[in-house]
Amino acid sequence: MISERISSKSFQFVHQGNLVYNTCWEDPRLDRRALNLGPEDEVLVITSAGCNALDYLLDEPRQVHAVDVNPKQNALLELKLSAIRNLDYEAFFDLFGRGYSKDWRKLYSQNLRADLSVTAQKYWDRHGKFFSGEGKRASFYFRGSSGLFAWFVNCYIDRIAKIRDDINSLLAARDVTEQSSIYQSRNLNELLWTRMIKWWMRRDLTLSMLGVPRPQRTQIDQCYAGGIVQFVIDRIETVFTSRSLQDNYFWRVYLTGSYDHDCCPEYLKANNFERLKAGLVDRLSINTNTVEGFLRQHPGTISRYILLDHMDWMAGAQPQLLQSEWQAILDKAAPESRILWRSAGMQVDFVDPIQVQHDGRNREVGELLQYQNQLATELHEQDRVNTYGSFYIADLLV
């Protein structure tokens, strides 16, 4: 269809050659409870912005393998590793907590650059201004395609809706009751969701900036009353009225462009920074590859897989690649492997029917999975991000 081709072109335009994610939008507190990591675990996680790969290291697994087909995402994680190894805590927090440093050029040239791969050096040589604090988008968290959209949202809050004081009050609220009262009494639902904003949220280019391809949008439009726009409205209202914002660093950085010491990812906390610096970062490998490509060349086995939502992307456009990826997962799975994934849809129906080879015969993936539905439901209801339709935890029965 013409609309699908246009959507695909929009997505490619935004994503090719760009840093898409400047922070992870999957709650690692849930993941760490689901993963139950031990000292013998080998973990595969899609890199995204690298925040969660660092978070998992704090549970001290044997190895975390961050894998991403986008070298820009891996360049960001490389920069974080170099900063952990070569900077003190306050300089590190300036970069990745506040989102900028007045000493960026000196820090980069004297402390960070030498520890980067040639690919990462080329990227940050060109894009180091992301951390300089200069220009209209002074924070790194307003950079990249998702960061650009966050900057647009903040401009709307400040200049058009003029509700910055209300947003600050929400973020400062002591509990959920106070949050809900502020949201309702100040009529923020109507102020945020004007006709213009709803129109923009239906555009493929807007959704592409948020990392939402056409297959994910289609899933939501088909299974959620009111489609993608109502889904987003309901999800954000739930965050503001039913989930505590006191430790919700995901929405804080999105709405302000920075973290603070009391509300930030675990890797940005002083004690955890020191643990990472003391050697835990040496357990992290960075790989520019597909999940299947990495697994095919990996000499060992993997016991924990965190696949984010990328199967949504593949199921519609590249089902044959999704099938071969699951075959690779099966081939390299350690005993008692556990797999986590998320979806934009309220229910995933494309994983179980996938055909794989096991013990010399054809099997459906669903026959080889034992779902932990109760745990997944419990954790999904605690998700601080609250942007996914569903969450899955499954053990491989091999």
C-alpha positions in Angstrom: 0.0 0.0 0.0 1.1 3.6 -0.7 0.6 4.7 2.9 2.8 1.8 4.2 5.5 2.7 1.8 5.4 6.3 2.9 5.5 5.2 6.5 8.5 3.0 5.8 10.3 5.8 4.1 9.6 8.1 7.0 11.0 5.6 9.4 14.1 5.0 7.3 14.7 8.8 6.9 14.6 9.3 10.7 16.6 6.3 11.7 19.3 5.8 9.0 22.5 7.5 10.2 20.9 8.8 13.4 21.3 8.3 17.1 17.7 7.4 17.9 17.6 6.7 21.6 19.5 8.9 24.1 18.1 7.0 27.1 16.4 3.7 27.5 12.7 3.5 27.8 12.4 0.1 29.4 12.2 -0.1 33.2 15.3 -2.2 34.3 13.9 -2.5 37.9 11.3 -4.8 36.5 13.8 -6.6 34.3 16.2 -7.3 37.2 13.4 -8.8 39.2 12.4 -11.0 36.2 15.9 -12.0 35.2 17.1 -13.1 38.7 20.7 -12.7 37.5 23.4 -14.9 39.0 27.2 -15.0 38.8 27.1 -17.6 35.9 24.6 -15.8 33.7 25.6 -14.5 30.2 23.2 -11.8 29.2 22.3 -10.5 25.7 20.5 -7.2 25.6 19.8 -4.9 22.7 21.9 -1.8 23.4 19.5 1.1 22.8 21.1 3.8 24.9 23.1 1.4 27.0 21.6 2.5 30.3 20.0 -0.8 31.1 23.1 -2.9 30.1 25.0 -0.9 32.8 22.1 -1.5 35.2 22.2 -5.3 34.8 25.9 -5.3 35.5 25.1 -4.2 39.1 23.7 -7.7 39.7 27.2 -9.0 38.8 26.4 -11.6 36.0 29.4 -13.1 34.3 29.0 -11.1 31.1 26.6 -8.7 29.5 26.6 -8.5 25.7 25.1 -5.3 24.3 24.1 -5.9 20.7 22.7 -3.3 18.3 22.6 -3.0 14.5 22.9 0.8 14.8 26.6 1.8 15.4 25.5 5.2 16.8 23.7 3.5 19.7 26.9 1.5 20.5 29.0 4.6 20.2 26.9 6.1 23.0 27.5 3.1 25.2 31.2 3.2 24.4 31.3 6.9 25.5 29.6 5.9 28.8 32.2 3.2 29.4 35.0 5.5 28.6 33.6 8.2 31.0 33.1 5.6 33.8 36.7 4.5 33.4 38.4 7.9 33.0 36.3 10.5 34.8 35.4 11.2 38.4 31.8 10.9 39.5 30.8 14.6 39.3 32.2 15.0 35.8 30.4 11.8 34.7 27.1 13.0 36.2 27.5 16.4 34.4 27.6 14.5 31.1 24.9 11.9 31.6 22.9 13.3 34.5 22.6 17.0 33.7 23.2 16.3 30.0 26.0 18.7 29.3 29.4 19.9 30.6 31.1 23.2 30.2 34.4 21.3 30.0 33.2 18.9 27.3 35.9 19.6 24.7 38.7 19.2 27.2 37.2 16.1 28.8 36.6 14.5 25.4 40.1 15.2 23.9 42.1 14.5 27.1 40.1 11.8 28.9 37.6 10.0 26.7 38.5 9.8 23.0 41.5 7.5 23.3 39.4 4.7 24.8 36.9 4.7 21.9 36.8 2.6 18.8 37.6 4.3 15.5 33.9 4.2 14.6 32.9 5.8 17.9 35.7 8.4 17.6 34.4 9.5 14.2 30.9 9.8 15.5 31.8 11.9 18.6 34.3 14.0 16.8 31.4 15.2 14.7 28.6 15.2 17.3 30.4 16.2 20.5 28.4 19.4 20.5 25.5 17.2 21.9 27.3 17.5 25.3 28.6 21.1 25.1 25.6 22.8 26.5 25.5 25.1 23.5 22.5 26.0 21.2 18.8 25.9 21.7 18.9 22.2 22.6 21.5 22.6 25.4 20.9 19.1 26.9 22.1 15.9 25.4 18.6 14.6 26.2 17.2 16.9 23.6 19.5 15.4 21.0 19.0 12.4 18.6 15.7 11.8 17.0 13.8 10.9 20.2 15.5 13.8 21.9 14.4 16.2 19.2 10.8 15.2 19.8 11.3 15.7 23.6 12.5 19.2 22.9 9.4 19.9 20.8 7.3 18.7 23.7 9.1 21.0 26.1 8.8 23.9 23.7 5.0 23.2 23.6 4.8 23.1 27.4 6.8 26.3 27.8 5.6 28.5 24.9 2.2 27.3 23.7 0.4 25.5 26.5 2.4 27.5 29.1 2.0 24.8 31.8 5.6 24.6 33.0 4.6 25.5 36.5 2.0 22.7 36.5 4.6 20.1 35.2 7.0 21.2 37.9 4.3 20.8 40.5 3.6 17.3 39.2 7.3 16.3 39.4 7.6 17.8 42.9 4.4 16.1 44.2 4.9 14.0 47.4 2.7 11.1 46.4 0.3 9.8 43.8 -2.7 11.4 45.5 -1.2 14.8 45.1 -0.1 14.1 41.5 -3.7 13.1 40.6 -5.1 16.2 42.3 -2.8 18.5 40.4 -3.4 16.7 37.1 -7.2 16.9 37.5 -7.6 20.3 39.1 -5.4 22.1 36.6 -7.1 20.4 33.6 -3.9 19.1 32.2 -5.5 16.4 30.1 -7.2 19.1 27.9 -4.2 21.4 28.0 -1.8 18.7 26.8 -4.0 17.0 24.2 -5.2 19.8 21.9 -6.5 19.1 18.5 -3.1 20.1 17.0 -1.1 17.7 19.2 -3.5 14.8 18.4 -3.0 15.6 14.7 0.7 15.4 15.1 0.5 12.2 17.0 -1.2 10.5 14.0 1.7 11.4 11.6 4.1 8.7 10.6 7.1 11.1 10.9 6.2 12.0 14.5 5.9 8.3 15.4 9.2 7.5 13.6 11.0 10.1 15.8 9.7 8.1 18.8 11.0 4.9 17.3 7.5 3.6 16.5 7.4 1.9 13.0 4.2 1.2 11.1 3.8 -2.4 12.3 3.7 -1.2 15.9 1.2 1.5 15.1 -1.0 -1.0 13.3 -1.0 -3.3 16.3 -2.2 -0.6 18.5 -4.7 0.8 16.0 -6.2 -2.7 15.6 -6.5 -3.7 19.3 -7.0 -0.4 21.2 -10.2 1.6 21.3 -9.3 5.0 19.9 -6.1 3.8 18.2 -2.6 5.1 18.8 -3.6 8.6 20.0 -5.9 7.4 22.7 -3.4 4.7 23.7 -0.8 7.4 24.3 -3.2 9.7 26.1 -4.3 6.9 28.5 -0.8 5.8 29.1 0.5 9.2 30.1 -2.6 10.0 32.2 -1.9 6.8 34.1 1.7 7.8 34.7 0.7 11.2 36.0 -2.2 10.1 38.2 -1.4 6.5 39.2 2.4 6.0 39.2 4.7 7.8 41.6 6.9 10.4 39.9 9.3 10.6 42.8 11.6 8.0 41.3 10.3 8.1 37.7 13.5 9.2 36.0 12.2 8.3 32.6 9.5 11.0 32.5 11.6 13.5 34.5 14.4 13.5 31.9 11.8 13.7 29.1 10.0 16.7 30.6 13.1 18.6 31.9 16.1 17.5 29.9 18.0 16.3 32.9 18.1 13.9 35.9 18.9 14.8 39.4 20.9 12.8 42.0 17.7 11.6 43.7 15.9 10.6 40.5 18.2 9.0 37.9 19.1 5.6 36.5 21.1 3.3 38.9 24.3 3.6 36.9 24.3 7.4 37.6 24.2 7.0 41.4 27.5 7.6 43.1 27.9 4.2 44.8 27.0 2.3 41.7 29.3 4.4 39.6 32.2 3.4 41.9 31.2 -0.3 41.6 31.2 -0.1 37.8 34.5 1.8 37.8 36.1 -0.8 40.1 35.7 -3.5 37.4 32.1 -4.4 36.6 32.3 -2.5 33.3 34.9 -5.0 32.2 32.2 -7.6 32.0 30.4 -5.7 29.2 31.0 -6.3 25.5 29.6 -4.1 22.8 28.7 -5.6 19.4 27.4 -3.9 16.3 25.4 -6.7 14.8 21.9 -8.2 14.6 20.8 -10.5 17.4 21.1 -13.4 15.0 24.4 -12.3 13.7 25.9 -12.0 17.1 24.6 -15.4 18.3 25.9 -17.2 15.2 29.5 -16.0 15.9 29.3 -16.2 19.7 31.4 -19.2 20.9 29.4 -19.7 24.2 25.8 -19.9 25.3 23.4 -17.2 26.6 21.2 -17.7 29.6 19.3 -14.4 29.7 17.9 -12.5 26.6 16.3 -9.0 26.8 14.8 -8.4 23.3 13.0 -5.1 24.0 10.2 -4.6 21.4 12.2 -5.3 18.2 10.1 -8.4 17.3 7.2 -6.0 16.7 9.3 -4.4 13.9 10.3 -7.7 12.4 7.0 -9.7 12.5 5.3 -7.8 9.8 8.2 -6.7 7.5 10.7 -9.5 7.9 9.1 -12.7 9.3 11.7 -14.9 7.8 14.4 -13.1 9.7 12.4 -13.4 12.9 12.2 -17.1 12.4 16.0 -17.4 11.9 16.6 -15.2 14.9 14.6 -17.6 17.1 16.5 -20.5 15.7 19.7 -18.8 16.7 18.3 -18.1 20.2 17.4 -21.8 20.5 20.8 -23.0 19.3 22.7 -20.8 21.7 20.5 -21.0 24.7 22.0 -22.3 28.0 20.0 -24.6 30.2 17.2 -22.7 32.1 17.4 -19.7 29.8 14.9 -16.9 30.3 13.7 -14.5 27.6 12.1 -11.0 28.2 10.4 -9.0 25.5 7.9 -6.2 25.2 5.3 -5.2 22.6 3.3 -2.2 21.6 0.3 -4.6 21.2 -1.9 -5.7 24.0 -1.3 -9.3 23.0 1.5 -10.9 20.9 0.3 -13.7 18.7 3.2 -14.0 16.3 5.9 -15.6 18.5 4.3 -19.0 19.4 3.6 -20.1 15.8 7.2 -19.5 14.6 8.7 -22.8 13.2 12.2 -23.9 14.5 14.3 -27.1 14.4 14.7 -28.8 17.8 16.0 -32.4 18.4 15.8 -33.1 14.7 12.2 -32.2 14.1 10.1 -29.1 13.4 8.6 -27.5 16.5 6.7 -24.3 17.2 8.4 -21.8 19.5 5.3 -21.8 21.7 5.9 -25.5 22.5 9.3 -24.7 23.8 8.3 -21.8 26.1 7.0 -21.8 29.6 5.5 -18.3 30.1 5.6 -16.7 33.6 2.4 -14.9 33.0 1.6 -14.0 36.7 5.0 -12.5 37.3 4.9 -10.6 33.9 1.5 -9.1 34.7 2.5 -8.1 38.2 5.7 -6.4 37.0 3.9 -4.8 34.0 1.5 -3.0 36.3 4.5 -1.5 38.1 6.2 -0.2 35.0 7.3 3.4 35.5 7.5 4.1 31.8 4.1 2.6 30.9 4.4 3.0 27.2 4.2 -0.7 26.2 1.0 -2.6 25.7 2.3 -5.9 27.1 5.4 -7.6 28.7 6.5 -11.2 28.5 8.7 -13.4 30.5 9.4 -16.9 29.2 11.6 -19.8 30.1 13.0 -22.1 27.3 12.2 -25.7 27.9 15.4 -27.1 26.4 
